[in-house]
Amino acid sequence: MKQPPILIAEDDADDRFLLQSAFEEQGYKGEIQFVNNGVELLDHLSAILDGKEEDRRFPGLILLDLNMPKKDGREALQEIKQHEVLRKIPVIVFTTASNGREVDRCYSIGANSYLVKPVSFEGLLKVVGALNDYWFRTVCIPDDRID
């Protein structure tokens, strides 16, 4: 079974490279798409919505950094979770912020999970392996052609 695409909103080029490498090392076979900020994230999702219905392929999940330029992850998360169609896409906050107030805020606006970025590549491999196992081998997620 083909794995659905992952959409990663991350403004740091080094973090994008490390995430790509970690998903590959953990055996993820689907497409990984990157955007640099919340504006690009919402533009990407809007382009999918505007496409022909039979060609639409929504991400299986969105990995979302909170601290990005132009539109931060909190604002993007809120817009996604308020949209009738997009709110079905699981959104995993993946950030350096670990304070309880931030965690509560993200869950209250619709985050499906909240993960703190590990400091080592080995730690990242473990987190990505767990993400891959949980979201693509354990739970049922909406079909990538959600409507």
C-alpha angles and dihedrals in degrees: 000000000000115000116236120245121272118220114207121194105199128142097196113089093204091053090049091053092047092048092049090049093046094050090049092049090049091055101254106163101183129094119278116208124191133204125181103220146358094276091055090045093055092042090053092051092045090053089054090049091049093050127094109290094235091052098048115121112178119195116265086226141351121230105204131196112204103210107063134134126257095017120012126224094258093058092045092048091052092051092047094049092048092055116095095225104025095052088074091068112095111241119201115193108220111184147130094246112101106168118127095236091058092047091050092047093052094048091047091057094047113277112159093206138000120213129179114223111250118235097228134053089237089056090048090052090055093048093046091047090052091047091050093047095046103039099035106028106028114032130048113243128188115280112265088245095059118165 
